[in-house]
Amino acid sequence: MRIKPESGECKYSRREFLHHSGLVLAVAALASNFVFPKESRAGGVNMEKSSKKIRMGIVGGGFGAAFHWHLDPNCIVEAVSDLNEDRRKHLMNVYKCNKSYNSLEELIKDKDVDAVAVFTGAPDHVKHAVACMNAGKHVISAVPACISIEQAEQLLAAQKKTGLTYMMAETSYYHPVTISARKFFKEGKFGDIYYTEAEYHHAGMEYVLWKDENGNHTWRWGLPPMLYPTHTTAFLVGVTGERLTEVTCMGWGDGDPIMDGNLYKNPFWNETAMFKTDKGHPFRVSINWRGAFGGCERGQWYGSKMSLFEPSANGTPAVIRHAGHKMGQDSAGFAREESEFEEYKVPNWAEMELPEPMHMGGGHEGAEPFLTHEFIEALINNRKPTVDIHEALAYTVPGIIAHQSSLKGGVMLKVPSFDK
Ligand SMILES: NC(=O)c1ccc[n+]([C@@H]2O[C@H](COP(=O)([O-])OP(=O)(O)OC[C@H]3O[C@@H](n4cnc5c(N)ncnc54)[C@H](O)[C@@H]3O)[C@@H](O)[C@H]2O)c1
Protein backbone atom coordinates (compact mmCIF):
# COMPACT_ATOMS: atom_id res chain seq x y z
CA MET A 1 0.00 0.00 0.00
CA ARG A 2 1.41 3.43 -0.94
CA ILE A 3 0.55 6.14 1.52
CA LYS A 4 1.44 9.78 1.83
CA PRO A 5 3.11 10.69 5.13
CA GLU A 6 2.01 13.84 6.91
CA SER A 7 5.43 15.37 6.61
CA GLY A 8 8.04 15.08 3.85
CA GLU A 9 7.85 14.07 0.23
CA CYS A 10 8.68 10.41 0.59
CA LYS A 11 6.31 7.52 0.09
CA TYR A 12 6.60 4.16 1.78
CA SER A 13 4.78 0.92 2.29
CA ARG A 14 3.13 0.91 5.68
CA ARG A 15 3.08 -2.89 5.76
CA GLU A 16 6.81 -3.06 5.01
CA PHE A 17 7.53 -0.39 7.56
CA LEU A 18 5.42 -1.90 10.33
CA HIS A 19 6.94 -5.33 9.70
CA HIS A 20 9.50 -4.76 12.44
CA SER A 21 7.81 -2.14 14.51
CA GLY A 22 4.32 -3.39 15.27
CA LEU A 23 3.78 -0.07 16.97
CA VAL A 24 2.43 3.27 15.96
CA LEU A 25 2.97 6.05 18.43
CA ALA A 26 -0.26 7.74 19.38
CA VAL A 27 -0.15 11.50 19.11
CA ALA A 28 0.67 12.63 22.60
CA ALA A 29 -1.50 15.27 24.20
CA LEU A 30 0.73 18.20 23.38
CA ALA A 31 0.63 21.48 25.19
CA SER A 32 0.01 24.50 23.02
CA ASN A 33 2.02 27.71 23.35
CA PHE A 34 5.21 25.74 22.88
CA VAL A 35 6.32 27.19 19.56
CA PHE A 36 5.54 30.80 20.48
CA PRO A 37 5.80 30.57 24.27
CA LYS A 38 3.78 33.15 26.17
CA GLU A 39 6.32 33.22 29.00
CA SER A 40 9.00 34.48 26.59
CA ARG A 41 6.95 37.55 25.78
CA ALA A 42 8.49 40.53 27.49
CA GLY A 43 5.29 42.51 27.56
CA GLY A 44 3.03 39.45 27.64
CA VAL A 45 1.16 40.82 24.64
CA ASN A 46 -1.95 38.90 23.67
CA MET A 47 -1.43 38.66 19.92
CA GLU A 48 -5.08 37.91 19.22
CA LYS A 49 -6.11 41.19 20.83
CA SER A 50 -3.17 43.42 19.97
CA SER A 51 -3.99 46.03 17.36
CA LYS A 52 -0.30 46.83 16.84
CA LYS A 53 0.85 46.28 13.25
CA ILE A 54 4.36 45.85 11.85
CA ARG A 55 4.72 47.50 8.44
CA MET A 56 6.87 45.23 6.27
CA GLY A 57 8.87 45.92 3.12
CA ILE A 58 9.49 42.74 1.11
CA VAL A 59 12.53 42.57 -1.19
CA GLY A 60 13.13 39.73 -3.64
CA GLY A 61 10.29 38.27 -5.68
CA GLY A 62 11.56 34.68 -5.95
CA PHE A 63 11.58 32.86 -2.60
CA GLY A 64 10.62 36.18 -1.00
CA ALA A 65 7.11 35.68 -2.41
CA ALA A 66 6.64 32.38 -0.53
CA PHE A 67 5.78 33.91 2.86
CA HIS A 68 2.53 34.95 4.51
CA TRP A 69 3.04 38.54 5.64
CA HIS A 70 -0.38 39.67 4.38
CA LEU A 71 -2.10 36.93 6.40
CA ASP A 72 -0.51 37.67 9.75
CA PRO A 73 -3.06 39.62 11.82
CA ASN A 74 -0.34 41.91 13.19
CA CYS A 75 1.38 42.71 9.88
CA ILE A 76 0.79 45.01 6.95
CA VAL A 77 2.79 44.74 3.73
CA GLU A 78 3.67 48.39 3.23
CA ALA A 79 5.84 48.05 0.11
CA VAL A 80 7.65 45.53 -2.07
CA SER A 81 10.71 45.63 -4.30
CA ASP A 82 12.65 43.70 -6.90
CA LEU A 83 15.07 44.87 -9.59
CA ASN A 84 13.00 42.88 -12.05
CA GLU A 85 9.60 44.30 -13.00
CA ASP A 86 7.83 40.96 -13.39
CA ARG A 87 8.96 39.93 -9.95
CA ARG A 88 7.86 43.28 -8.49
CA LYS A 89 4.41 42.69 -9.94
CA HIS A 90 4.40 39.16 -8.61
CA LEU A 91 5.17 40.44 -5.09
CA MET A 92 2.43 43.09 -5.34
CA ASN A 93 -0.01 40.43 -6.42
CA VAL A 94 0.92 37.85 -3.76
CA TYR A 95 0.95 40.34 -0.89
CA LYS A 96 -1.97 42.48 -2.14
CA CYS A 97 0.22 45.58 -1.95
CA ASN A 98 0.02 48.56 -4.30
CA LYS A 99 3.29 50.28 -3.39
CA SER A 100 6.52 49.11 -5.03
CA TYR A 101 10.09 50.36 -5.40
CA ASN A 102 12.63 49.58 -8.09
CA SER A 103 15.29 48.60 -5.55
CA LEU A 104 15.91 47.84 -1.89
CA GLU A 105 17.99 51.01 -1.73
CA GLU A 106 14.86 53.07 -2.57
CA LEU A 107 12.50 51.06 -0.39
CA ILE A 108 14.52 51.61 2.78
CA LYS A 109 14.03 55.39 2.46
CA ASP A 110 10.29 54.87 3.07
CA LYS A 111 9.55 56.13 6.61
CA ASP A 112 6.41 53.98 6.82
CA VAL A 113 8.42 50.74 6.56
CA ASP A 114 9.31 49.31 10.01
CA ALA A 115 11.05 46.14 8.92
CA VAL A 116 12.42 44.57 5.74
CA ALA A 117 12.41 40.96 4.50
CA VAL A 118 15.69 40.62 2.58
CA PHE A 119 15.28 37.81 0.04
CA THR A 120 18.00 38.78 -2.41
CA GLY A 121 20.89 36.50 -3.50
CA ALA A 122 23.13 35.06 -0.76
CA PRO A 123 26.31 37.07 -1.51
CA ASP A 124 24.28 40.31 -1.01
CA HIS A 125 22.56 39.44 2.27
CA VAL A 126 25.03 41.29 4.49
CA LYS A 127 25.27 44.37 2.25
CA HIS A 128 21.46 44.57 2.16
CA ALA A 129 20.78 43.70 5.81
CA VAL A 130 23.36 46.28 6.96
CA ALA A 131 21.83 48.94 4.68
CA CYS A 132 18.38 48.20 6.15
CA MET A 133 19.58 48.40 9.76
CA ASN A 134 21.52 51.60 9.06
CA ALA A 135 18.25 53.03 7.69
CA GLY A 136 16.53 52.13 10.99
CA LYS A 137 14.69 49.02 9.78
CA HIS A 138 14.48 45.65 11.53
CA VAL A 139 15.54 42.77 9.27
CA ILE A 140 14.52 39.23 8.49
CA SER A 141 17.07 37.81 6.06
CA ALA A 142 17.02 34.73 3.86
CA VAL A 143 19.70 32.11 4.57
CA PRO A 144 22.65 32.06 4.75
CA ALA A 145 23.35 35.02 7.03
CA CYS A 146 26.71 35.59 5.28
CA ILE A 147 29.24 33.83 3.10
CA SER A 148 32.55 34.97 4.65
CA ILE A 149 34.01 35.68 8.10
CA GLU A 150 34.46 39.35 7.17
CA GLN A 151 30.76 39.57 6.32
CA ALA A 152 29.86 37.90 9.64
CA GLU A 153 31.84 40.60 11.47
CA GLN A 154 30.13 43.40 9.50
CA LEU A 155 26.68 41.98 10.14
CA LEU A 156 27.20 41.56 13.88
CA ALA A 157 28.74 45.05 14.17
CA ALA A 158 25.74 46.66 12.41
CA GLN A 159 23.22 44.81 14.57
CA LYS A 160 25.11 45.75 17.75
CA LYS A 161 25.45 49.40 16.69
CA THR A 162 21.79 49.83 15.80
CA GLY A 163 20.24 47.48 18.39
CA LEU A 164 17.59 46.56 15.83
CA THR A 165 16.08 43.10 15.48
CA TYR A 166 17.79 40.73 13.07
CA MET A 167 16.36 37.29 12.31
CA MET A 168 17.45 34.65 9.80
CA ALA A 169 14.63 32.80 8.04
CA GLU A 170 15.91 29.24 8.53
CA THR A 171 13.25 26.82 7.32
CA SER A 172 14.76 23.67 8.92
CA TYR A 173 14.21 25.28 12.34
CA TYR A 174 10.44 25.02 11.79
CA HIS A 175 10.16 21.58 10.24
CA PRO A 176 7.43 19.92 12.34
CA VAL A 177 9.86 17.17 13.41
CA THR A 178 12.44 19.79 14.45
CA ILE A 179 9.79 21.51 16.56
CA SER A 180 9.07 18.13 18.17
CA ALA A 181 12.80 17.50 18.66
CA ARG A 182 13.10 20.78 20.60
CA LYS A 183 10.18 19.78 22.75
CA PHE A 184 11.58 16.28 23.43
CA PHE A 185 14.99 17.83 24.19
CA LYS A 186 13.50 20.28 26.71
CA GLU A 187 11.60 17.43 28.36
CA GLY A 188 14.78 15.30 28.61
CA LYS A 189 13.29 12.52 26.48
CA PHE A 190 16.46 11.93 24.46
CA GLY A 191 18.74 11.46 27.47
CA ASP A 192 22.00 12.84 26.09
CA ILE A 193 21.97 13.61 22.36
CA TYR A 194 25.45 12.21 21.83
CA TYR A 195 25.45 12.27 18.00
CA THR A 196 23.45 14.03 15.29
CA GLU A 197 23.37 13.70 11.51
CA ALA A 198 21.97 16.16 9.00
CA GLU A 199 21.82 16.26 5.24
CA TYR A 200 20.77 18.73 2.61
CA HIS A 201 20.73 17.16 -0.84
CA HIS A 202 19.60 19.16 -3.83
CA ALA A 203 20.54 17.88 -7.28
CA GLY A 204 20.04 19.51 -10.66
CA MET A 205 20.51 23.15 -9.69
CA GLU A 206 22.90 23.63 -12.60
CA TYR A 207 20.02 23.05 -15.01
CA VAL A 208 17.45 25.39 -13.51
CA LEU A 209 19.08 27.86 -11.14
CA TRP A 210 22.59 28.57 -12.39
CA LYS A 211 21.50 30.86 -15.24
CA ASP A 212 18.84 33.56 -15.39
CA GLU A 213 16.33 34.06 -18.20
CA ASN A 214 18.99 35.99 -20.20
CA GLY A 215 21.51 33.17 -19.92
CA ASN A 216 23.70 34.99 -17.38
CA HIS A 217 25.17 33.09 -14.47
CA THR A 218 23.40 33.63 -11.14
CA TRP A 219 25.00 33.74 -7.68
CA ARG A 220 24.28 30.01 -7.33
CA TRP A 221 26.77 29.06 -10.08
CA GLY A 222 29.43 26.92 -8.37
CA LEU A 223 28.30 27.89 -4.85
CA PRO A 224 30.29 25.72 -2.41
CA PRO A 225 27.83 23.44 -0.60
CA MET A 226 29.21 24.40 2.82
CA LEU A 227 28.56 28.09 2.15
CA TYR A 228 24.89 27.07 2.30
CA PRO A 229 25.02 25.10 5.56
CA THR A 230 22.11 26.37 7.61
CA HIS A 231 19.49 23.85 6.44
CA THR A 232 21.68 21.24 8.18
CA THR A 233 23.36 23.00 11.10
CA ALA A 234 19.95 24.20 12.33
CA PHE A 235 19.06 20.61 13.18
CA LEU A 236 21.58 20.54 16.02
CA VAL A 237 22.30 24.17 16.92
CA GLY A 238 18.58 25.00 16.67
CA VAL A 239 17.56 22.10 18.91
CA THR A 240 20.15 21.77 21.70
CA GLY A 241 21.74 25.23 21.45
CA GLU A 242 25.19 23.64 21.16
CA ARG A 243 27.90 25.49 19.31
CA LEU A 244 30.09 23.93 16.61
CA THR A 245 33.71 24.49 17.63
CA GLU A 246 35.90 22.41 15.29
CA VAL A 247 35.50 20.86 11.87
CA THR A 248 37.09 18.57 9.34
CA CYS A 249 35.47 18.49 5.92
CA MET A 250 36.03 16.75 2.60
CA GLY A 251 34.79 17.74 -0.80
CA TRP A 252 34.04 15.83 -4.00
CA GLY A 253 34.14 17.19 -7.54
CA ASP A 254 34.30 15.56 -10.95
CA GLY A 255 36.12 18.28 -12.89
CA ASP A 256 33.03 19.13 -14.95
CA PRO A 257 34.02 22.19 -17.03
CA ILE A 258 30.68 23.90 -16.28
CA MET A 259 32.21 24.77 -12.91
CA ASP A 260 35.21 26.49 -14.54
CA GLY A 261 35.56 30.16 -13.66
CA ASN A 262 32.90 30.21 -10.93
CA LEU A 263 33.19 33.24 -8.64
CA TYR A 264 33.88 31.10 -5.58
CA LYS A 265 36.80 29.20 -7.23
CA ASN A 266 34.98 26.14 -5.94
CA PRO A 267 35.86 22.68 -7.29
CA PHE A 268 33.30 20.72 -5.20
CA TRP A 269 29.78 19.54 -5.92
CA ASN A 270 29.46 17.77 -2.59
CA GLU A 271 30.93 18.32 0.86
CA THR A 272 30.74 16.23 4.04
CA ALA A 273 31.86 17.56 7.40
CA MET A 274 32.39 16.19 10.88
CA PHE A 275 31.94 18.90 13.49
CA LYS A 276 32.79 18.78 17.18
CA THR A 277 30.45 20.66 19.48
CA ASP A 278 31.18 22.60 22.65
CA LYS A 279 29.85 19.57 24.53
CA GLY A 280 32.33 17.30 22.73
CA HIS A 281 29.63 15.68 20.59
CA PRO A 282 30.21 14.66 16.94
CA PHE A 283 27.85 16.05 14.27
CA ARG A 284 27.98 14.76 10.68
CA VAL A 285 26.72 17.05 7.96
CA SER A 286 26.53 16.28 4.27
CA ILE A 287 25.49 18.75 1.59
CA ASN A 288 25.34 17.45 -1.97
CA TRP A 289 24.53 19.16 -5.25
CA ARG A 290 25.29 16.20 -7.60
CA GLY A 291 24.81 12.44 -7.37
CA ALA A 292 22.25 9.68 -6.94
CA PHE A 293 19.99 10.65 -4.06
CA GLY A 294 16.52 11.94 -3.25
CA GLY A 295 16.29 15.63 -2.47
CA CYS A 296 16.02 16.27 1.24
CA GLU A 297 16.66 18.56 4.16
CA ARG A 298 16.60 16.31 7.19
CA GLY A 299 18.06 15.59 10.59
CA GLN A 300 18.38 12.61 12.89
CA TRP A 301 19.17 12.85 16.58
CA TYR A 302 20.75 9.93 18.45
CA GLY A 303 20.11 9.99 22.18
CA SER A 304 21.16 7.74 25.06
CA LYS A 305 17.49 7.02 25.81
CA MET A 306 15.65 7.89 22.60
CA SER A 307 16.49 8.73 18.98
CA LEU A 308 14.40 10.61 16.43
CA PHE A 309 14.63 10.42 12.64
CA GLU A 310 13.02 12.76 10.13
CA PRO A 311 11.36 11.07 7.13
CA SER A 312 13.97 9.89 4.64
CA ALA A 313 13.98 10.26 0.88
CA ASN A 314 14.34 6.46 0.74
CA GLY A 315 10.85 5.85 2.03
CA THR A 316 10.78 5.73 5.81
CA PRO A 317 8.49 8.06 7.73
CA ALA A 318 9.45 9.90 10.91
CA VAL A 319 10.63 7.31 13.41
CA ILE A 320 11.35 7.14 17.13
CA ARG A 321 13.60 4.48 18.65
CA HIS A 322 13.92 3.71 22.35
CA ALA A 323 17.04 2.22 23.87
CA GLY A 324 16.12 -1.27 25.03
CA HIS A 325 17.63 -4.48 26.23
CA LYS A 326 15.43 -6.89 24.31
CA MET A 327 17.51 -9.70 22.81
CA GLY A 328 16.56 -11.05 19.41
CA GLN A 329 18.20 -13.10 16.65
CA ASP A 330 19.50 -12.09 13.26
CA SER A 331 18.83 -14.16 10.13
CA ALA A 332 21.93 -16.31 10.81
CA GLY A 333 20.70 -17.13 14.30
CA PHE A 334 23.15 -14.89 16.19
CA ALA A 335 21.92 -13.07 19.29
CA ARG A 336 21.36 -9.35 18.71
CA GLU A 337 20.14 -6.55 20.93
CA GLU A 338 17.03 -4.91 19.54
CA SER A 339 15.62 -1.49 20.24
CA GLU A 340 11.97 -0.82 19.63
CA PHE A 341 10.94 1.60 16.96
CA GLU A 342 7.75 3.43 16.27
CA GLU A 343 6.39 5.56 13.51
CA TYR A 344 6.22 9.08 14.87
CA LYS A 345 2.94 10.72 13.93
CA VAL A 346 4.04 14.32 13.49
CA PRO A 347 1.72 16.74 15.27
CA ASN A 348 0.05 19.47 13.28
CA TRP A 349 1.98 22.26 14.97
CA ALA A 350 0.59 24.84 12.55
CA GLU A 351 -2.99 24.24 13.63
CA MET A 352 -2.03 24.27 17.30
CA GLU A 353 0.20 27.33 17.24
CA LEU A 354 -0.43 29.69 14.35
CA PRO A 355 -3.22 32.25 13.92
CA GLU A 356 -6.12 30.71 12.01
CA PRO A 357 -5.52 32.61 8.72
CA MET A 358 -2.01 31.08 8.60
CA HIS A 359 -2.98 27.39 8.64
CA MET A 360 -2.24 27.00 4.97
CA GLY A 361 1.00 25.01 5.23
CA GLY A 362 3.76 25.93 2.80
CA GLY A 363 7.00 24.64 1.32
CA HIS A 364 9.86 23.29 3.44
CA GLU A 365 7.51 21.16 5.55
CA GLY A 366 5.31 24.18 6.21
CA ALA A 367 8.04 26.34 7.77
CA GLU A 368 7.27 29.68 6.09
CA PRO A 369 4.15 30.65 8.10
CA PHE A 370 6.09 29.95 11.33
CA LEU A 371 8.98 32.17 10.22
CA THR A 372 6.55 34.90 9.23
CA HIS A 373 4.71 34.81 12.55
CA GLU A 374 7.83 34.45 14.70
CA PHE A 375 9.37 37.63 13.27
CA ILE A 376 6.16 39.62 13.74
CA GLU A 377 5.52 38.22 17.21
CA ALA A 378 9.07 38.97 18.32
CA LEU A 379 8.77 42.60 17.15
CA ILE A 380 5.35 43.15 18.73
CA ASN A 381 6.55 41.68 22.02
CA ASN A 382 9.92 43.41 21.91
CA ARG A 383 11.70 40.12 22.44
CA LYS A 384 14.53 38.37 20.59
CA PRO A 385 13.45 36.20 17.68
CA THR A 386 14.31 32.49 17.88
CA VAL A 387 16.98 32.65 15.16
CA ASP A 388 18.56 35.96 16.20
CA ILE A 389 21.91 37.33 15.07
CA HIS A 390 23.95 35.03 17.33
CA GLU A 391 21.99 31.92 16.35
CA ALA A 392 22.15 32.88 12.68
CA LEU A 393 25.94 33.17 12.81
CA ALA A 394 26.22 29.94 14.84
CA TYR A 395 24.38 28.15 12.00
CA THR A 396 26.27 29.88 9.17
CA VAL A 397 29.93 30.43 10.18
CA PRO A 398 30.75 26.72 10.81
CA GLY A 399 30.01 26.00 7.13
CA ILE A 400 32.40 28.74 5.99
CA ILE A 401 35.17 27.11 8.03
CA ALA A 402 34.14 23.63 6.84
CA HIS A 403 34.63 24.74 3.24
CA GLN A 404 38.09 26.09 4.13
CA SER A 405 38.88 22.66 5.61
CA SER A 406 37.78 20.86 2.46
CA LEU A 407 40.03 23.10 0.33
CA LYS A 408 42.92 22.05 2.60
CA GLY A 409 42.22 18.33 2.22
CA GLY A 410 40.22 17.91 5.42
CA VAL A 411 42.49 19.55 7.99
CA MET A 412 40.80 20.08 11.39
CA LEU A 413 40.04 23.79 11.90
CA LYS A 414 38.65 25.81 14.81
CA VAL A 415 35.32 27.60 14.28
CA PRO A 416 35.28 31.19 15.62
CA SER A 417 32.48 32.18 17.98
CA PHE A 418 30.17 35.14 17.28
CA ASP A 419 28.37 34.88 20.60
CA LYS A 420 28.37 37.74 23.07
N1 LIG B 1 14.60 27.03 2.34
C1 LIG B 1 15.07 28.25 2.31
O1 LIG B 1 15.30 28.83 3.35
C2 LIG B 1 15.34 28.94 0.97
C3 LIG B 1 14.80 28.46 -0.21
C4 LIG B 1 15.04 29.17 -1.39
C5 LIG B 1 15.82 30.32 -1.37
N2 LIG B 1 16.34 30.75 -0.19
C6 LIG B 1 17.14 31.98 -0.10
O2 LIG B 1 16.28 33.06 -0.45
C7 LIG B 1 16.99 34.05 -1.20
C8 LIG B 1 16.27 34.30 -2.49
O3 LIG B 1 16.25 33.11 -3.24
P1 LIG B 1 15.76 33.12 -4.74
O4 LIG B 1 15.77 31.73 -5.22
O5 LIG B 1 14.51 33.89 -4.85
O6 LIG B 1 16.96 33.93 -5.41
P2 LIG B 1 16.95 34.77 -6.74
O7 LIG B 1 18.36 35.11 -7.06
O8 LIG B 1 16.11 34.08 -7.76
O9 LIG B 1 16.14 36.11 -6.37
C9 LIG B 1 16.73 37.20 -5.72
C10 LIG B 1 15.94 38.43 -6.15
O10 LIG B 1 16.46 39.55 -5.45
C11 LIG B 1 16.35 40.67 -6.34
N3 LIG B 1 17.30 41.71 -5.91
C12 LIG B 1 18.65 41.63 -5.85
N4 LIG B 1 19.15 42.81 -5.45
C13 LIG B 1 18.11 43.65 -5.26
C14 LIG B 1 18.01 44.99 -4.84
N5 LIG B 1 19.08 45.72 -4.54
N6 LIG B 1 16.78 45.54 -4.76
C15 LIG B 1 15.67 44.82 -5.07
N7 LIG B 1 15.72 43.53 -5.45
C16 LIG B 1 16.93 42.95 -5.55
C17 LIG B 1 16.70 40.11 -7.69
O11 LIG B 1 16.21 40.91 -8.74
C18 LIG B 1 16.04 38.74 -7.63
O12 LIG B 1 14.75 38.73 -8.21
C19 LIG B 1 18.39 33.48 -1.42
O13 LIG B 1 19.27 34.09 -0.53
C20 LIG B 1 18.29 32.02 -1.08
O14 LIG B 1 19.46 31.57 -0.46
C21 LIG B 1 16.11 30.09 0.98
The ligand as an ORCA input file, in Angstrom:
! r2SCAN-3c Opt
* xyz 0 1
  N      14.598     27.027      2.340
  C      15.068     28.254      2.312
  O      15.303     28.833      3.350
  C      15.343     28.937      0.974
  C      14.795     28.464     -0.212
  C      15.039     29.169     -1.394
  C      15.821     30.320     -1.367
  N      16.345     30.750     -0.185
  C      17.136     31.978     -0.105
  O      16.282     33.059     -0.452
  C      16.995     34.049     -1.203
  C      16.271     34.305     -2.492
  O      16.252     33.109     -3.239
  P      15.756     33.115     -4.740
  O      15.770     31.731     -5.217
  O      14.506     33.888     -4.852
  O      16.963     33.933     -5.413
  P      16.951     34.771     -6.739
  O      18.356     35.105     -7.064
  O      16.112     34.075     -7.760
  O      16.143     36.113     -6.367
  C      16.729     37.198     -5.725
  C      15.939     38.427     -6.150
  O      16.463     39.551     -5.453
  C      16.348     40.666     -6.336
  N      17.298     41.709     -5.911
  C      18.652     41.626     -5.847
  N      19.155     42.805     -5.450
  C      18.113     43.645     -5.262
  C      18.007     44.994     -4.841
  N      19.076     45.721     -4.540
  N      16.778     45.536     -4.761
  C      15.671     44.823     -5.066
  N      15.720     43.527     -5.454
  C      16.932     42.946     -5.552
  C      16.703     40.115     -7.695
  O      16.209     40.910     -8.736
  C      16.045     38.737     -7.630
  O      14.755     38.733     -8.205
  C      18.388     33.477     -1.416
  O      19.269     34.085     -0.534
  C      18.293     32.016     -1.078
  O      19.463     31.567     -0.465
  C      16.115     30.087      0.980
*
